[in-house]
Amino acid sequence: MSNSSSITQFLLLAFTDRRELQLLHFWLFLAISLAALLANGLILSAVACDHHLHTPMGFFLLNLSLTDLGCICTTVPKAMDNSLWDTTTISYHGCAAQVFLYLVFLRAEFSLLTIMCYDRYVAICKPLHYGTLLGSRACAHMAAAAWAAGFLSALLHTASTFSLPLCQGNALGQFFCELPHVLKLSCSHSGYLRELGLMFFTISLGLGCFVFIVFSYVQIFRVVLRIPSQQGRHKAFSTCLPHLAVVSLFVSTVIFAYLKPPSISSPSLDLVMSVLYVLVPPTLNPLIYSLRNQELRDAIRKTMTGCFFKKQ
C-alpha cells in the first residue's frame, strides 16, 4: 500500500495512444493557447494604455484577463509537453502547484465576474451613486478581495488534499491535476470528509455569488425595460450582454463538467468537457467583450497598429 509520502509523481490521462494524434493534440493546444494569450494580452495592453478604458469595468476586465491567462498557463503547457514527448507524468510537487494555481485563478475569476455584475447593477440601477460606490479605491479593494479569496480558498483546499494519505495508486483520470481526481486517491475517511466539508463551503459561496448575479440581472432588466426610448434600452442592454454571456459560458461549462448525469458520463466525454471548460472561456472571453464594446475595439486596434509601426 502506497501513501502520499512514497508517491513522487502522478500519471495524467493521455488523449490517445497513437503518436500522430498526440502530435495533432499538441499543435491544436498550441494554436488555441496562442490565440488565448494574444487575445488576453491585447486586452491587457489596451486597457493599460488607453485612458478611455481607465474605468471600473476596464479595471475589472484587466483582472479578468489575468485570470484567463493564468488558467491557460497553469494547465495547458504540461498537457502540451506530455503530448509532444509521449509521456503522461507530472511530479508530486508539480501536481500540487498546478492544483493550487488553477484554484486561485478559477476562484478569483468567478469573484471578479460577480463584482463586474455589481458594477453593471450600480451603473444602471443606481447611476447617481456610481462614482461613490465604484471609486478607484473601492475598485482596488474589491479586486484585491477577489484575488485574496482565490488565494485563501486554493491554499486551504490544496493543503487539505495533499496532506491526506494516498493509497489508491497515482493515476489521475484527467489531463491535468484537478482537485476531485486527486481526492479520489485518498484512503483517509476523516480527511476525505474534511475536504468535502471545505468543498461544500466553497460551493455554497459560489452559489451565493450566482444567486447575487441572478438577482442583480433581474433588477437590471426591470429598470432597462422601463426606459422609454428604444435606443436607451438597446444601449443599456449592450453594456450588460457581454458580461452575461461570459458568466453563462463560465457557469454552463463548469456545471456540465461536474454535474452532468452519471448515465451520460464516460471517460471520453469527461475528457472533452474538461478541455472545453479549460480552453474555451479564456479564449472566447476577450472576443465576447470586444464584440460589443467600440472603445475596446478601437483601443485594441491602436495597440496592434502601434506595435506594427514600431517594428517598421
Secondary structure, DSSP 8 states (H G I E B T S, - for coil): ---TTT--EEE---S-S-HHHHHHHHHHHHHHHHHHHHHHHHHHHHHHH-GGG-SHHHHHHHHHHHHHHHHHHHHHHHHHHHHHHT--EEEHHHHHHHHHHHHHHHHHHHHHHHHHHHHHHHHHH-GGGHHHHT-HHHHHHHHHHHHHHHHHHHHHHHHHHHTS-B-S-SB-SSSS--HHHHHTTB--HHHHHHHHHHHHHHHHHHHHHHHHHHHHHHHHHHHHHT-SSHHHHHHHHHHHHHHHHHHHHHHHHHHHHHHS-GGG--HHHHHHHHHHHHHHHHHHHHHHHHHT-HHHHHHHHHHHHHHHHHH-
